[in-house]
Amino acid sequence: MPEPAHFPATSQLAGCIGAVQIRTDAESCFAASFDNSRFSFLPEAVIFPRDEQDVATVLRLANQHRVPVTVRGAGSGTAGAAAPLRGGWVLSLAQWKNIEIDSAASMAFVQPGAITGEVDAAAAQHGLFYPPDPSSVKYCTIGGNIATNAGGLRAAKYGVCRDYVYGLEGFLPTGEFVRWGGPVRKYVSGYNLKDLWIGSEGTLGVITKAILKLVPRPVCRHTFLLAFSSDEAALEAATALLEKHIVPSVLEFLDRQTVTCAERRNGFPVFPPEALGGNSSAPPSILLLELDGVPAAVAEESARVREWASSALAFRETADPAAAEKLWNVRRTCSQAMFQLGNAKLNEDIVVPLRGYIPLIQFTREIMARTGLATPTFGHAADGNFHIHIMYNRDDPDQCRRAEEGILLMMQKVVELGGAITGEHGIGITKSPFLRLQHSPAEINAMLAIKHALDPNNILAPDQIFKVTNIWEHTPVKVTLPWDKH
Ligand SMILES: Cc1cc2nc3c(=O)[nH]c(=O)nc-3n(C[C@H](O)[C@H](O)[C@H](O)COP(=O)(O)OP(=O)(O)OC[C@H]3O[C@@H](n4cnc5c(N)ncnc54)[C@H](O)[C@@H]3O)c2cc1C
């Protein structure tokens, strides 16, 4: 085996920060070589810094020896952004988990490796709430959330990660310490580089601390599960709800293909046929809706939702948390259930404007007809962020070719509809082939100029986002990850 290209730099680093902080064994390097996309690119070493001084040392030496550095949280990203595309060093901050709550200020001071769900649990002890809730909330880290500007189920009402960041501390790629924003609610001093870091997928800096906004915790929830005769009927109903200016905390859409998979996996229908009028055995399209807040407001909005729900074939509702969990079952199981339709999925997170909902869902079915591959779709109907999928068998070259064609057509359609090719997962590796559909050369050049200004030696996650990586030339690794079991 050839000696790793940066062996002298790694030895020097070990001399500076201690060999115990650095792992170069095959197992550690493999574990840090991929994220949930499962595209593996081996690093030469995985570094576990003890403190800020170690981070500065890593970056200083990386610049001196031109070693690529990829920052890593929990590795739950789905775009390949945490994969060390150009090898070098992985800087793991997953052990930096400290969380402090300032109850009076409604702020959380957290290290980047803090698990998102644990930040919310700590806030809950003070009657406070950290709303951003990616479905990976039990596993993903705040650092990863900020770097991808993660969204989630509650974004409809509460917004995304960006809306909850008051301040960031960390290091420029050159190793200099910086602080953007602070523990204050207003801040307009200088350029807003805090927001430039948010969503930059680990390419512009290393986040070592975040100051997060917390809000009062909603004291009650009311959940509705509604069945519709078609995907179009469900999306029209979602639009009608938004026209009434009812703001649910959750408004999830599941198309018929998705519901079919969930019903087959669960072994029972979401609604019994008799509840749907008994005239069809075809599964319905579903909307899952949740209201939250103070009891009086939730009761008033529930009454308005009940009135609106008359356009559904059937609906169920509950204010009881245990019963609500049963209504959530179809949403929680649908993603894994899709693997009945193929052993691999292209999992996209596109966004379209409201007027694009129905053209988009119709186009997913057109792609199914054209490629012969299933296109189950679900997503966040209040903000247009839909998870469109193409299911295929990775071992079948013809299916791979058709999936590749289908996803390109899908992305072209999204841009044509005025949408975004990604709403929460980021570009990373997997969406790099589509970046130029979304952005003009002038826009990309502006982004590259920023990258060059902050990272003149191009050491932080080099080639992520901007260099087109053809994922079809790489075979995903076959591994079971913690979130696959749920
Ligand atoms: C089952 C499942 C459900 C998911 N659901 C959602 C969802 O609903 N919404 C959503 O938005 N995402 C979702 N995701 C994707 C993923 O969980 C998010 O992108 C999450 O924000 C990644 O966090 P992480 O800690 O795993 O980061 P990683 O995957 O380790 O890294 C992601 C990116 O952040 C960078 N990064 C990590 N830490 C730092 C740091 N300290 N400083 C600078 N850069 C850093 C990395 O370099 C990389 O570019 C889901 C993933 C899974 C597996």
Ligand as a Chemical Component Dictionary entry (heavy atoms), coordinates in Angstrom:
data_LIG
# 
_chem_comp.id                   LIG 
_chem_comp.type                 NON-POLYMER 
_chem_comp.pdbx_formal_charge   0 
_chem_comp.three_letter_code    LIG 
# 
loop_
_chem_comp_atom.comp_id 
_chem_comp_atom.atom_id 
_chem_comp_atom.alt_atom_id 
_chem_comp_atom.type_symbol 
_chem_comp_atom.charge 
_chem_comp_atom.model_Cartn_x 
_chem_comp_atom.model_Cartn_y 
_chem_comp_atom.model_Cartn_z 
_chem_comp_atom.pdbx_ordinal 
LIG C1  C1  C 0 -33.007 9.538  8.518  1  
LIG C2  C2  C 0 -32.567 10.923 8.156  2  
LIG C3  C3  C 0 -33.494 11.948 8.150  3  
LIG C4  C4  C 0 -33.095 13.245 7.811  4  
LIG N1  N1  N 0 -34.016 14.240 7.829  5  
LIG C5  C5  C 0 -33.634 15.505 7.570  6  
LIG C6  C6  C 0 -34.577 16.564 7.628  7  
LIG O1  O1  O 0 -35.756 16.365 7.915  8  
LIG N2  N2  N 0 -34.134 17.813 7.380  9  
LIG C7  C7  C 0 -32.816 18.072 7.085  10 
LIG O2  O2  O 0 -32.453 19.231 6.892  11 
LIG N3  N3  N 0 -31.912 17.084 7.001  12 
LIG C8  C8  C 0 -32.281 15.822 7.243  13 
LIG N4  N4  N 0 -31.348 14.812 7.180  14 
LIG C9  C9  C 0 -29.974 15.106 6.779  15 
LIG C10 C10 C 0 -28.977 15.357 7.953  16 
LIG O3  O3  O 0 -29.399 14.757 9.152  17 
LIG C11 C11 C 0 -28.741 16.841 8.136  18 
LIG O4  O4  O 0 -28.106 17.352 6.976  19 
LIG C12 C12 C 0 -27.888 17.214 9.352  20 
LIG O5  O5  O 0 -27.874 18.618 9.465  21 
LIG C13 C13 C 0 -26.461 16.706 9.283  22 
LIG O6  O6  O 0 -25.893 16.789 10.579 23 
LIG P1  P1  P 0 -24.621 15.887 10.947 24 
LIG O7  O7  O 0 -24.206 16.210 12.321 25 
LIG O8  O8  O 0 -24.917 14.468 10.674 26 
LIG O9  O9  O 0 -23.566 16.475 9.913  27 
LIG P2  P2  P 0 -22.553 15.718 8.957  28 
LIG O10 O10 O 0 -23.295 14.811 8.032  29 
LIG O11 O11 O 0 -21.457 15.135 9.746  30 
LIG O12 O12 O 0 -22.007 16.970 8.125  31 
LIG C14 C14 C 0 -22.852 17.689 7.279  32 
LIG C15 C15 C 0 -22.106 18.924 6.767  33 
LIG O13 O13 O 0 -21.830 19.787 7.854  34 
LIG C16 C16 C 0 -20.434 20.070 7.932  35 
LIG N5  N5  N 0 -20.121 20.246 9.344  36 
LIG C17 C17 C 0 -20.438 19.407 10.369 37 
LIG N6  N6  N 0 -20.014 19.948 11.531 38 
LIG C18 C18 C 0 -19.422 21.125 11.235 39 
LIG C19 C19 C 0 -18.772 22.137 12.006 40 
LIG N7  N7  N 0 -18.656 22.040 13.333 41 
LIG N8  N8  N 0 -18.259 23.210 11.365 42 
LIG C20 C20 C 0 -18.369 23.334 10.024 43 
LIG N9  N9  N 0 -18.974 22.411 9.241  44 
LIG C21 C21 C 0 -19.489 21.325 9.844  45 
LIG C22 C22 C 0 -19.775 18.881 7.272  46 
LIG O14 O14 O 0 -18.489 19.214 6.801  47 
LIG C23 C23 C 0 -20.753 18.615 6.146  48 
LIG O15 O15 O 0 -20.538 19.529 5.113  49 
LIG C24 C24 C 0 -31.742 13.498 7.469  50 
LIG C25 C25 C 0 -30.808 12.456 7.480  51 
LIG C26 C26 C 0 -31.214 11.184 7.826  52 
LIG C27 C27 C 0 -30.192 10.090 7.838  53 
# 
loop_
_chem_comp_bond.comp_id 
_chem_comp_bond.atom_id_1 
_chem_comp_bond.atom_id_2 
_chem_comp_bond.value_order 
_chem_comp_bond.pdbx_ordinal 
LIG C1  C2  SING 1  
LIG C2  C3  SING 2  
LIG C2  C26 DOUB 3  
LIG C3  C4  DOUB 4  
LIG C4  N1  SING 5  
LIG C4  C24 SING 6  
LIG N1  C5  DOUB 7  
LIG C5  C6  SING 8  
LIG C5  C8  SING 9  
LIG C6  O1  DOUB 10 
LIG C6  N2  SING 11 
LIG N2  C7  SING 12 
LIG C7  O2  DOUB 13 
LIG C7  N3  SING 14 
LIG N3  C8  DOUB 15 
LIG C8  N4  SING 16 
LIG N4  C9  SING 17 
LIG N4  C24 SING 18 
LIG C9  C10 SING 19 
LIG C10 O3  SING 20 
LIG C10 C11 SING 21 
LIG C11 O4  SING 22 
LIG C11 C12 SING 23 
LIG C12 O5  SING 24 
LIG C12 C13 SING 25 
LIG C13 O6  SING 26 
LIG O6  P1  SING 27 
LIG P1  O7  DOUB 28 
LIG P1  O8  SING 29 
LIG P1  O9  SING 30 
LIG O9  P2  SING 31 
LIG P2  O10 DOUB 32 
LIG P2  O11 SING 33 
LIG P2  O12 SING 34 
LIG O12 C14 SING 35 
LIG C14 C15 SING 36 
LIG C15 O13 SING 37 
LIG C15 C23 SING 38 
LIG O13 C16 SING 39 
LIG C16 N5  SING 40 
LIG C16 C22 SING 41 
LIG N5  C17 SING 42 
LIG N5  C21 SING 43 
LIG C17 N6  DOUB 44 
LIG N6  C18 SING 45 
LIG C18 C19 SING 46 
LIG C18 C21 DOUB 47 
LIG C19 N7  SING 48 
LIG C19 N8  DOUB 49 
LIG N8  C20 SING 50 
LIG C20 N9  DOUB 51 
LIG N9  C21 SING 52 
LIG C22 O14 SING 53 
LIG C22 C23 SING 54 
LIG C23 O15 SING 55 
LIG C24 C25 DOUB 56 
LIG C25 C26 SING 57 
LIG C26 C27 SING 58 
# 
